[in-house]
Amino acid sequence: MVTPVLKTTNLKKCIGKRTIVEGISLELEPGEIFGFLGPNGAGKTTTIRMIVGLSKITEGNIYINGHSVRTEFREAMRDIGCIVENPEMYKYMSGLDNLKIFAKLYKGVDMDRINEVVKLVELEDAIKNKVKTYSLGMKQRLGIAQALLHRPKLLILDEPTNGLDPAGIRALRELLRRLCKEEGMTVFVSSHILAEMQQMCDRVGIINHGHMICVKTVEELINMSSDNKAKLLLRTGDNAKAQEILSQNGVPFVAEADGIHIETAKDKVPEIVTALATAGIPVFGMDTLETQSLEDVFMKLTEEAK
């Protein structure tokens, strides 16, 4: 059985008489990108601060690669690399000199490893330049390089896309995917940019008012639909005849330049296919159109949890 890279059990944090988070239970597997989503004040940063040892656990426990944060703190922290808020660097020094300073904090991090992480984050051309000349995206990549120096199993990023332009966001997404593939790393990323999380993550967890609402794959969340509707794009060899068949079967449709757009109950789709085939209409394609985005599901779930 594979040991989860990150496991939290009934995690709770109280400040005075106020409960910030409660009952947070998660398991992250090796090599996945996990998105941690929630409105402002939902408890995301509080949870992250407990995971990385910056905030004391009130109840429950956190395990990093099987090591308890409560009882094996040093061993647990050894397997974490993190950027909470913006990466802090010495701006008057080069990126390389910054990495050399941070490398001294860890055992066994030599120049070969420094050069390796510089290549991983694709900063070879700028690594000898002063950090004050870096763009925000380059500073973010340098921060990730610093977090990777000691070969952590878990990389935690809190709102890493803040302030990045679309090109920077895309570059970060591709970098994280590459890290998971090449380094076998697990990435835990908190963000409020839902469209980006939809493209980046394998699974997401949604937190609201300090409680975990759900943990599912992105595909499972997007496919959540209480009305059981399917949106389809139909392309046939005889669209005029296909429209007649759809009308006869009471199927709503709209004829567009790219084909016939249909919205119907999911359990009606096999009947539609059979009716078209029986009428001898060649079907070249019946593509599912995305009925809702991660943002739609997020808004729905967080509204229901109020």
Secondary structure, 3 states (H helix, E strand, C coil): CCCCCEEEEEEEEEECCEEEEEEEEEEECCCCEEEEECCCCCCHHHHHHHHCCCCCCCEEEEEECCEECCCCHHHHHHCEEEEECCCCCCCCCEHHHHHHHHHCCCCCCCHHHHHHHHHHCCCCCCCCCEHHHCCHHHHHHHHHHHHHCCCCCEEEEECCCCCCCHHHHHHHHHHHHHHHHHHCCEEEEECCCHHHHHHHCCEEEEEECCEEEEEEEHHHHHCCCCCCEEEEEEEECCHHHHHHHHHHCCCCEEEECCEEEEEEEHHHHHHHHHHHHHCCCCEEEEEEECCCCHHHHHHHHHHHCC
